[in-house]
């Protein structure tokens, strides 16, 4: 899947192909239709919090199971 990857403070997001593990028992795979970046993600990108890099930010999404 294509993802916006956080590579470090002050760097632009890098749009990359990433691979996901298959879902485990009790998990589902969601085809994302839309996603957003929230205020906490912006804080991490500016160095106003601790986020190890690389990381795929975002927890606001909608899609189809």
Secondary structure, DSSP 8 states (H G I E B T S, - for coil): -EEEEE-STTS--EEEE-------TT----EEEEEE--HHHHHHHTTSS---SSEE---EEEEE-
